[in-house]
Amino acid sequence: MFGIRNLLRANNQIFKNVAQQRNMSVICTPPRNKVSRGEMIFLAGLMVVGWSAIPAWVLVNIKHYRDKQ
């Protein structure tokens, strides 16, 4: 009888820990300091270069990928 109670009590603790709880206290407000136009263009340029670097590398070296040795 006592063994069953201990198992049930342990399972309740496990079930409580399985369910995750989030405490969100972040309030969405407009930015305090806006990003300048030059910085925005620079960052957007970096993203475009980063996204297109690998496809450009593949296209430049496609003859090596198709070459049969």
Contacts in CASP RR format, 6 or more apart in sequence:
PFRMAT RR
TARGET T0000
AUTHOR 0000-0000-0000
METHOD contacts of the structure
MODEL  1
MFGIRNLLRANNQIFKNVAQQRNMSVICTPPRNKVSRGEMIFLAGLMVVG
WSAIPAWVLVNIKHYRDKQ
35 43 0 8 1.000
58 65 0 8 1.000
END
